[in-house]
Amino acid sequence: MLARVFSSALVGVEARVVDVEVDIARGLPAFTTVGLAETAVRESRERVKAAVTNSGFQFPRDRITVNLAPADMRKEGTGFDLPVALGVLTATGMVPQGAASGFLICGELALDGRVKPVRGVLAMAMEAGRRGMNAVMVPRDNGVEASVVRGIRVFAVGSLSEAVGFFKGIHPLVPEPPFDGLEPGAGSCPVDFSDIVGQHHAKRALEIAAAGRHNLLMNGPPGSGKTMLARALPSILPTLSFDEALETTRVHSAAGLLDRSTPLVTIRPVRSPHHTISDAGLIGGGQNPMPGEVSLAHNGVLFLDELPEFKKRVLDVLRQPLEDGDVHIARARIKVTYPSDTLLVCAMNPCPCGYATHPGRECRCSSVQVERYQERISGPLLDRIDLHVEVPAVSFDELSGRKQAGAEPSAAVRARVVAAVARQSHRFKDLSVRFNGQMGSREVRAFCQVGPDSRDLLEAAVKRLGLSARAWMRCLKMARTIADLEGADAIDTPHVAEAIQYREIFSRADEREPWEATCPS
């Protein structure tokens, strides 16, 4: 007796269809699972046997062989319980042959036959739709999540007996209605730009970073408002498109972090890991690879506070994800890829005590301590950060409100950001690039042409600051974003000048370069 049911396995954030073949033959009672099954999958035989028996069905006392094909792909997780149980019941004739054909089935079984939720259901439903399957059968708690995928019927079940009754035609199920929360919302942000005292230069840098997805580093003494600025950044970010929401939700679903009440992530994620995090926790990995913080921040913001306190190795592994927008993890038996298209925002102090640039506090650090502190951040990582901004201490006049007239709210800044993003969408409509910060050398040559005056200014900056080829290209990308914020078609000298000033990370306010005189304050 042979039965075949379709299920799915997660490989990174992607789903792969798995053929669950169940063969029951005469012989001594045995239950064998083959096909590169991990421990949780092999243990399913005990859960399946108890669930079938406690659901009122007879479990066969014969030799049972379960094959999970393709056999060379590793299978992990508990989502194979329900398809294996249905395969056993189909092979014994309790479920009609072919009743489950065209269905992709997943779910974990409790010992009493209840179907419990599993992670990665969104990716599985997307793969079923791509394969042209008729429908998916998922746990009841995952039903709304799967209904986000358009063009496929979703049947949610709460128990094994309910699933058997459906396939036998004695317990009809109504497909889950399509998820109606498709339009992403702007969400609420606890900090508005108008709440931030002073720091106009830093707020301007945040605007550029949000408009072109340029990585940002803020350097300043404690209490200058770096963390508050980072918390205000989501208030000026454009809303997620539906495709971006699906990409983001798929990562959270694969990590098992998706809230059952909100099956679609409609607000750009903001992740702020502690500086004690490991490299696997930041970029993903582990014995059974899982998405890291940089992938959980996909299409959102990754905020690293107290940047030099992170382990140097942890920071260095960020280079490739920042450059490529993907994390590639290779193990002996598996290779996975996680998306990591995120906006990196970092904050740090200028020295160990934090007061090297404070006008009213004396720094207690020696020059050697300051140098060692700053050397914790490697040059290659700094080179991948577009905007280097000094955040000075807030003066008493600003704190008292004497200089806080006419503070611009986030809504006004966000309107400019959205308009600049729309210009980029039109410019890159036939390319895989979505933001200026993602442009490669070919796109920079095509869309970042500058005049003779701007070229001379860039040449002077390269010689004076020792900019690398990557830094030079990032200046051009920033200049393109600044022009987009102003609605300009061509990059002009003031745009280039403003971009150059963001390449000096530890410059003091009284050591501004000549080109900064042409930049807006």
SEFITI-579272 format. One record per residue (C-alpha): x, y, z. Coordinates in steps of 0.05 Angstrom, whole numbers, padded with zeros to 5 digits, always signed. Layout:
// SEFITI-579272
XYZ ...
// end
This chain:
// SEFITI-579272
+00000+00000+00000 +00030+00066-00022 +00007+00138-00012 +00035+00205-00033 +00023+00273+00000 +00057+00340-00014 +00089+00382+00041 +00144+00434+00044 +00211+00447+00076 +00245+00513+00092 +00313+00528+00063 +00331+00596+00091 +00269+00638+00078 +00251+00599+00015 +00204+00539+00014 +00216+00476-00025 +00162+00425-00042 +00173+00356-00010 +00140+00291-00032 +00118+00252+00030 +00114+00179+00007 +00086+00128+00055 +00093+00054+00043 +00060+00002+00087 +00083-00070+00078 +00075-00135+00116 +00127-00149+00168 +00146-00135+00240 +00118-00068+00265 +00167-00013+00249 +00165+00061+00230 +00225+00086+00190 +00235+00156+00163 +00286+00166+00107 +00306+00226+00065 +00357+00265+00106 +00309+00279+00163 +00333+00317+00224 +00317+00297+00296 +00250+00334+00301 +00226+00301+00236 +00248+00231+00258 +00212+00241+00324 +00147+00253+00287 +00133+00178+00286 +00116+00181+00360 +00072+00242+00353 +00038+00214+00291 +00023+00147+00323 -00006+00178+00386 -00046+00230+00346 -00076+00178+00299 -00095+00132+00357 -00124+00187+00401 -00164+00215+00342 -00203+00150+00339 -00167+00118+00279 -00131+00051+00277 -00056+00056+00269 -00029-00001+00225 +00014-00054+00259 +00058-00065+00198 +00124-00041+00171 +00116+00033+00154 +00168+00070+00112 +00164+00145+00102 +00207+00175+00047 +00217+00251+00043 +00239+00268-00027 +00283+00298-00053 +00327+00255-00008 +00389+00300-00014 +00355+00361+00018 +00356+00367+00093 +00287+00367+00127 +00277+00399+00195 +00220+00423+00238 +00154+00394+00259 +00112+00414+00199 +00114+00343+00169 +00071+00312+00224 +00003+00326+00191 +00023+00304+00120 +00056+00240+00147 -00007+00223+00187 -00051+00235+00126 -00004+00193+00085 -00009+00135+00134 -00085+00140+00135 -00088+00144+00059 -00044+00082+00052 -00090+00044+00099 -00153+00066+00061 -00182+00111+00115 -00172+00171+00069 -00190+00162-00005 -00131+00156-00053 -00118+00221-00090 -00162+00263-00044 -00102+00304-00021 -00070+00311-00090 -00059+00383-00109 -00055+00404-00036 +00007+00427+00000 -00001+00406+00073 +00038+00425+00135 +00026+00425+00210 +00051+00398+00276 +00009+00347+00314 -00003+00345+00388 -00012+00277+00420 -00087+00286+00423 -00092+00301+00349 -00094+00377+00351 -00057+00414+00296 -00007+00464+00322 +00023+00524+00284 +00090+00521+00249 +00138+00574+00223 +00149+00591+00150 +00076+00581+00127 +00077+00645+00085 +00136+00620+00044 +00102+00552+00036 +00038+00583+00011 +00078+00626-00038 +00114+00565-00064 +00049+00527-00072 +00021+00584-00113 +00084+00586-00156 +00079+00511-00169 +00006+00517-00191 -00023+00476-00134 -00098+00479-00120 -00095+00496-00046 -00057+00491+00019 -00078+00460+00085 -00046+00494+00145 -00058+00497+00221 -00115+00542+00242 -00069+00592+00275 -00031+00599+00209 -00093+00608+00166 -00093+00684+00163 -00018+00684+00149 -00026+00638+00089 -00086+00678+00064 -00040+00737+00050 -00017+00700-00014 -00063+00717-00072 -00092+00666-00120 -00092+00604-00076 -00144+00572-00031 -00126+00564+00042 -00159+00512+00086 -00143+00518+00161 -00155+00458+00206 -00152+00450+00281 -00146+00374+00287 -00127+00312+00249 -00198+00285+00251 -00222+00351+00219 -00172+00343+00162 -00192+00270+00151 -00265+00289+00151 -00252+00342+00098 -00216+00294+00051 -00270+00242+00061 -00323+00293+00043 -00361+00289+00109 -00333+00352+00141 -00334+00411+00092 -00287+00469+00104 -00295+00540+00081 -00231+00570+00051 -00200+00627+00089 -00221+00695+00062 -00166+00734+00028 -00129+00778+00077 -00160+00847+00073 -00103+00886+00106 -00062+00891+00042 -00050+00965+00044 +00010+00978+00088 +00002+01033+00139 +00051+01086+00161 +00046+01064+00233 +00061+01107+00293 +00130+01130+00316 +00143+01151+00389 +00189+01208+00368 +00174+01263+00319 +00227+01308+00287 +00195+01368+00320 +00209+01336+00388 +00284+01338+00377 +00319+01400+00404 +00370+01429+00355 +00412+01380+00315 +00390+01408+00248 +00452+01381+00213 +00439+01310+00240 +00365+01314+00220 +00385+01334+00150 +00432+01273+00147 +00374+01228+00170 +00331+01257+00114 +00384+01240+00062 +00394+01171+00091 +00319+01156+00089 +00311+01183+00018 +00368+01144-00014 +00380+01087+00036 +00449+01111+00054 +00482+01082+00116 +00493+01132+00172 +00541+01139+00231 +00528+01191+00286 +00587+01211+00330 +00577+01254+00392 +00581+01259+00468 +00530+01225+00514 +00463+01260+00519 +00470+01296+00452 +00408+01260+00424 +00437+01205+00380 +00389+01151+00404 +00330+01198+00400 +00349+01216+00328 +00351+01142+00310 +00283+01131+00342 +00254+01188+00301 +00280+01159+00235 +00220+01112+00223 +00174+01172+00224 +00203+01197+00157 +00210+01131+00121 +00163+01115+00063 +00111+01061+00075 +00123+00990+00053 +00097+00969-00015 +00059+00903-00017 +00118+00866-00047 +00165+00894+00006 +00115+00874+00060 +00113+00803+00033 +00190+00800+00032 +00194+00826+00104 +00138+00781+00130 +00170+00719+00098 +00235+00731+00138 +00197+00740+00204 +00154+00679+00189 +00216+00636+00176 +00246+00660+00242 +00182+00643+00279 +00173+00716+00301 +00109+00732+00264 +00052+00757+00307 -00010+00715+00295 -00054+00776+00301 -00015+00814+00247 +00000+00763+00191 +00030+00817+00146 +00085+00864+00168 +00062+00932+00144 +00110+00976+00183 +00184+00979+00167 +00221+00937+00220 +00270+00971+00266 +00320+00925+00301 +00367+00948+00355 +00410+00890+00380 +00453+00896+00443 +00528+00903+00434 +00539+00834+00465 +00508+00800+00405 +00547+00745+00369 +00563+00744+00295 +00512+00689+00283 +00459+00730+00320 +00475+00791+00277 +00479+00761+00207 +00446+00693+00219 +00472+00622+00223 +00478+00572+00279 +00475+00496+00278 +00406+00501+00246 +00414+00567+00208 +00364+00621+00226 +00357+00694+00203 +00399+00744+00241 +00384+00816+00262 +00408+00844+00195 +00357+00801+00158 +00301+00815+00208 +00313+00888+00192 +00304+00874+00117 +00269+00934+00084 +00276+00971+00151 +00328+00999+00198 +00385+00965+00236 +00408+01010+00293 +00474+00995+00327 +00483+01038+00389 +00551+01045+00421 +00584+01018+00358 +00655+01010+00385 +00629+00965+00441 +00610+00911+00391 +00662+00857+00380 +00707+00873+00321 +00693+00806+00289 +00618+00818+00294 +00624+00886+00259 +00669+00859+00205 +00619+00806+00184 +00572+00863+00166 +00614+00883+00106 +00587+00833+00056 +00513+00840+00075 +00519+00916+00071 +00551+00912+00002 +00508+00857-00030 +00441+00862+00006 +00443+00787+00020 +00473+00741+00073 +00502+00676+00047 +00512+00622+00099 +00548+00558+00080 +00550+00496+00124 +00575+00426+00110 +00506+00402+00089 +00467+00465+00074 +00474+00532+00040 +00423+00586+00053 +00413+00659+00032 +00377+00711+00074 +00358+00780+00048 +00392+00838+00084 +00372+00901+00046 +00371+00946+00106 +00388+01018+00126 +00446+01015+00176 +00446+01071+00229 +00502+01072+00280 +00517+01116+00341 +00582+01123+00379 +00620+01168+00428 +00684+01203+00405 +00725+01171+00461 +00717+01120+00519 +00693+01173+00568 +00651+01206+00514 +00669+01279+00525 +00726+01291+00476 +00682+01338+00435 +00639+01366+00492 +00649+01441+00501 +00635+01441+00575 +00665+01375+00600 +00737+01355+00603 +00758+01291+00569 +00796+01243+00615 +00822+01198+00560 +00893+01197+00534 +00908+01201+00460 +00927+01127+00460 +00860+01109+00491 +00822+01150+00441 +00861+01119+00383 +00849+01048+00409 +00775+01064+00419 +00766+01089+00348 +00807+01032+00319 +00754+00983+00342 +00716+01002+00279 +00754+00979+00218 +00768+01024+00159 +00732+00978+00109 +00668+00982+00151 +00672+01057+00156 +00683+01061+00081 +00615+01027+00072 +00579+01079+00114 +00559+01138+00071 +00542+01192+00121 +00589+01209+00179 +00555+01261+00223 +00579+01297+00285 +00523+01306+00336 +00547+01362+00384 +00522+01373+00454 +00457+01413+00458 +00466+01484+00483 +00427+01515+00540 +00393+01564+00493 +00366+01506+00452 +00344+01467+00514 +00308+01527+00542 +00271+01538+00477 +00303+01603+00457 +00328+01573+00391 +00273+01522+00380 +00227+01564+00338 +00197+01533+00275 +00220+01461+00286 +00199+01420+00224 +00153+01361+00239 +00166+01292+00212 +00106+01297+00164 +00139+01353+00125 +00206+01316+00120 +00172+01251+00101 +00136+01286+00044 +00203+01305+00013 +00230+01235+00025 +00170+01202-00009 +00177+01249-00068 +00251+01233-00075 +00237+01158-00071 +00184+01166-00125 +00236+01199-00170 +00283+01140-00158 +00228+01089-00173 +00216+01123-00240 +00290+01126-00255 +00303+01053-00238 +00237+01024-00263 +00273+00977-00312 +00330+00958-00264 +00337+00916-00201 +00360+00978-00163 +00308+01013-00120 +00348+01067-00084 +00407+01111-00100 +00448+01078-00045 +00442+01011-00081 +00471+01036-00147 +00530+00999-00177 +00586+01030-00218 +00546+01024-00282 +00486+01061-00253 +00531+01114-00222 +00562+01128-00290 +00492+01132-00322 +00455+01174-00270 +00508+01213-00231 +00540+01257-00284 +00571+01321-00257 +00596+01385-00288 +00669+01411-00289 +00662+01451-00224 +00634+01392-00186 +00688+01347-00216 +00742+01395-00191 +00710+01396-00122 +00709+01320-00120 +00782+01317-00141 +00801+01364-00085 +00762+01323-00035 +00794+01258-00058 +00864+01288-00049 +00849+01323+00016 +00810+01268+00051 +00843+01208+00017 +00777+01180-00006 +00776+01110-00034 +00742+01092-00099 +00683+01065-00059 +00678+01130-00018 +00682+01172-00082 +00624+01133-00112 +00584+01140-00047 +00593+01215-00051 +00563+01214-00120 +00505+01172-00097 +00491+01220-00039 +00495+01279-00086 +00443+01245-00130 +00397+01236-00070 +00406+01309-00048 +00387+01331-00118 +00326+01285-00116 +00304+01317-00050 +00307+01385-00084 +00271+01358-00145 +00331+01373-00190 +00344+01332-00252 +00419+01347-00254 +00471+01343-00198 +00499+01412-00183 +00560+01436-00144 +00521+01450-00078 +00495+01378-00080 +00566+01351-00087 +00592+01398-00033 +00540+01376+00017 +00554+01303+00002 +00629+01312+00013 +00621+01341+00082 +00591+01276+00107 +00655+01238+00096 +00693+01268+00155 +00674+01227+00215 +00715+01260+00271 +00717+01332+00246 +00707+01386+00299 +00658+01443+00287 +00715+01493+00283 +00754+01451+00232 +00704+01453+00175 +00732+01447+00105 +00726+01503+00054 +00674+01466+00012 +00627+01463+00072 +00615+01538+00065 +00570+01524+00005 +00528+01472+00043 +00461+01486+00076 +00465+01491+00152 
// end
